[in-house]
Amino acid sequence: MSYGHYDESTREYVVTDPETPRPWTNYLGEGVYGGIVTNTGGGYSFHEDPRNQRVTRYRYNAIPRDQPGRYVYFRDAESEEFWSPTYQPVKADLDDYECRHGPGYTTIEGSNDGISGAITYFVPPGETCEVWDLELTNDSDRERTIETYSYVEFSFPDAYMDQTNLDWTGQIMQADAAPNRITMVSSAMEIDYVHATSGHPVGFDTDREEFVGIYEGLESPEVVAKGTPRDSISTHGNVIGSFTHEITLEPGESERIVYLTAPEADDDVIEEYTDPAAVDEAFEALGDDWDDYLATMTVDTPDENLNAMLNVWNPIQCRSTLYWSRSASLYQAGLGRGMGTRDSGQDTLSIVHAVPDQVRETLEMLWGLQFEDGHTWHQVYPLSGEGDVGIANEEPEKPQWFSDDHLWLVLGTVQYVKETGDTDFLDREIDFEDTDPAPVREHIERALAFTDEHRGKDGLPRLGYSDWNDTLNADHGSGKAASMMTGALYCRALDEAAGLFEHLGKESTANEYRADRDAMAELIDDVAWDGDYYMRGYDDDGTPIGASESEFNQITLNAQTWSILGGIADQDRGEQALSAAHDRLNTEYGFALIDPPYDVEGTLDSIGGTTTYPPGAKENGGIFCHAHTWSIVAAAMLGDGERAHQYYRQLNPLEHEDIADQRLTEPYVYSQNVLGPTHPDFGEASNSWLTGTASWAYVAGTQYLIGVRPTFDGLVVDPTIPADWDAFEVTREFRGATYEITVENPDSVESGVAEIEVDGEEIDGDVVPVFEDGDTHDVRVVMG
Ligand code: IFM
């Protein structure tokens, strides 16, 4: 069953049935003021920090799952019937319904008995407010009078307090109302949240209980049912913003009402964005901004679903993850997690060509979380800059550091320099948590040194609280627990750092890092090779994890993929390892993370969090989509275009449109996980939007399948594709020039480049040069 379709002409995902299997969401804003909006108008907003500056409220774990939201009720003055053009919250049948999720905006249109309402929600570029632009149309053949009632429910800024300390927050928040403007204020704190509107409201409400009624719900608020706004002023309790307009329309006539919600009552902003002309201008500016962003790389291949993802929805999702890390979605409540060092470090890898400044700022923030010894805080609250060990807090007796966090920052930083050529960034002085500031290059050196100096059994990197797998908590302090995956990540980071230092003319450091890389790669290849594939590491007793001798978890995906990504396996072992993973772990929906999953009574203390999940869920044998992306990269690195493409398609959400009832999550963005083959709900996905899957799926698609990768000296074009792709095109912006790339595949190969012409001239080697001239350059690549 499908609930909508992708519209290539508008780049929108069009939802045609309001009762999607889960609320299907979109993100508003450009990382400062942000919001989540669902296909029925649900969702919530925040300013800079979803935990500490929440603007509108969300009811966690409620039914329906997305309420409250940004609603406008319609009521026919004659029939006294009321409904929501967004379907929710009234849930009255609509004659027509359509939700169009586009880049940075959502439009929901619903009509009932000849009256249609279309609401477009967006955040004007550069502003700290959200606009709801409502157009009401009389499609019937008689004059109609419609009353409209907006509804927004404010949150106390500290979203955790808002849920837990009602005794306090419920007394200190009060409302004020002036014509066209409702504010939530507090005499104790500087709070000035506002809901404003255009036109001539005939009434308002600011008190939730007055508006809704104590024994009613949002589906049938008393004020709307009776058709009489109460002009209520909330002196305590729950503050809402609601304006009532009364609109009389002749047949065929339309009228617009604009609403604004913001965390501060700035007169100029309110005046500007309650003026429909200014709203039109802002919406156009938003479109231009997204056009520019999405134009930085486009592809035209024989796979239309891949095109749609790489050109539109995957970079949209990557922008949201770079803005909000894993903090606020319908799955992550925005209460307990700030930005993750590991998570945001990986988010910087994908769209650095499109938003280099933002990537640099993110890296600066993340390097500022590093300690003198080289490890970093695990997470940070962006507003306060306060770092934290995150989930390690729950088990203070275990190491309070993670073996991988700092290494992702090395990859992100080198990728930033390759993309931009900005080597000055390496000289930028950034604070440590516990010692004097030092240039970024020294932060890199300390990160690598930390891993070098913290070893477990056999000299593999010590595990710490966990590695990439948050739920592998096997390090209890004996010094034996170790991670092959961190070892492979370390190899990749050393290799990247060696290239960087060579580029800077620091040959001896580069050579040292190459030697360290070779030593670690040899060591892993020696101690972690299990006969047919690589094992995953050791627990605190030195017992192998993810090895053929194990009772559970005899093989793990990450050990196989990272043996290739880390440059450890040679071609033979790489093929063997990936084939073993394919045979043991691959399913129609992608790779399970481990097999067999742990199936134990209680939990296994020697492994930790993984064993708290039932078999087939999340890290315990679920299809971990983030980890699956590395199978695409690994297959491409082995030159296996058929497999790389097969694995890409297995993950692509648009390929799952027709099984939406099984899948549940949005078919236009990646989810974090899918329940695995041993789970009764095999195929059901969860945690869409804010996941490392987004960044790595984009890296896998653009840099490995399509094969366009930045280097210090230019762009490499090195595709790995299915043999039956006979040609494809790419447009890529790189260091101030546009590259129009045509790839031809006359011999139906899967990888290999025979010839490259740039502006009609054949070049030596495979690196297309840097031009920095603002011009467009034609690149012709012939595979063979
Ligand atoms: O790598 C982690 C990520 O940081 C948070 N979600 C789960 C992943 C795997 O454990």
Residues whose N, C-alpha, C, O or C-beta is under 5 A from the ligand:
A	BS01	IFM	R342 D343 W468 N469 D470 T471
